[in-house]
Amino acid sequence: METQTTKQDRAVPIRKLKSFAHDRLPIGSSLRDLILSEADELPSSELAVKISVYLKLLKKLGGPDS
């Protein structure tokens, strides 16, 4: 039986997010640089925290719903 902690720490691939950052965010953007510097997979618990930071930075860039 899998525990709750194990489920939260499952590795999540972020290659699509990194491709989006590379293709769609402006060169020199802190958000772009931050996402591209991440590993190709992150523990889900870590990604959940980072996503909220990414969204805040995206809003500062004038992203959707800003």
ABEGO torsion letter per residue (X at the ends): XBBAAAAAABBBBAAAAAAAAAAABBBGBAAAAAAAABBABBBAAAAAAAAAAAAAAAAAAGBBGX
